[in-house]
């Protein structure tokens, strides 16, 4: 595997020698957050965190069937820890870091596509999270086939993942031993529905199943159901279930969702190798980890309205837990999104009520993202 990745880097470095189209794109970001949680004061250095990041992605089409992809990301405090903030958005030990987050070959033959190397993933229990200032990626062999009508088959072997401290060059990739084997089927054969079933074979850990069905029941009205199951190597098996109803018309959208995590076992369906998010309909906007913990009962409602120049959003999540009082939490988030001079600008106001004094309080976050292409 190490030889393969080095070969990929070498191929990408000399790819200009091949005929074909190429493109460079990326984004520059500055994220800032502050809170009055615990002993913190709002807009004070002790309760603030911030980062700047730059990502560059390069794509080279070397033939009709084969594309080379490379990406690098750099992150910096810009010295803000000496003035405005006391912590970072992503973990990088206050040092400026640059790493390779994408390095893969994508090959398509007929209706089968293979992606080999460092890549982003989009599966329920191992996926790339886009909310952070930097994105987690995976070293994987992924195969996608669409020979069956209205159906996509996915198979993947994941050998490394990050999401902890980001380091130079490798980005903090952690070896997964024998790896994670994933098999999934996503189909639209059922009229007005998208159904998916995934199986995860975690080396030296519990195997998991994730199933989900989303239905368009009428104009603008959707319903969905999720089911997760842990097949424990040791201890008891456990499950997770969720349902959701949504409505969308013109510029307004809204939803309501409910979920229940089994009290037995460790029914945690958070993203593996990510920042802690989950695919649950009821997942909180900011405080991850509560919804999928054992015996968590969660209700969530949300709405968004597009006013043209500004989009407004609101989400309320409440988690109760009969087995663990520390696992209870209420979160209300209000958001506003707009575009200024080509940059995407977002503001989030978060109120968290929790017995955990490290979470209880108010948070203000500002996101600035400037996408570009060369």
Secondary structure, 3 states (H helix, E strand, C coil): CHHHHHHHHHHHHCHHHCCCCEEEEEEEEEEEEEECCCCCCCCCHHHEEEEEEEEEEEEEECCCCEEEEEEEEEEECCCHHHCCCCECCCCCCCCCEEEEEEEEEEEEECCEEEEEEEECCEECCEECCCCCCCCCCEEEEEEEECCCCCEEEEEEEEEEECCCCCCCECCCCEEEEEEEEEEEEEECCCCCEEEEEEEEEECCCCEEEEEEEEEEEECCEEEEEEEEEEECCCCCCEEEEEEEEEEEECCEEEEEEEEEECCCCCCCCECCCCCCCECCCCCCCCCCCCCCCCCEEEEEEEEEEECCCEEEEEEEEEEEECCCHHHCEEEEEEEEEEEECCEEEEEEEEEEECCCCCCCEEEEEEEEEEEEEC
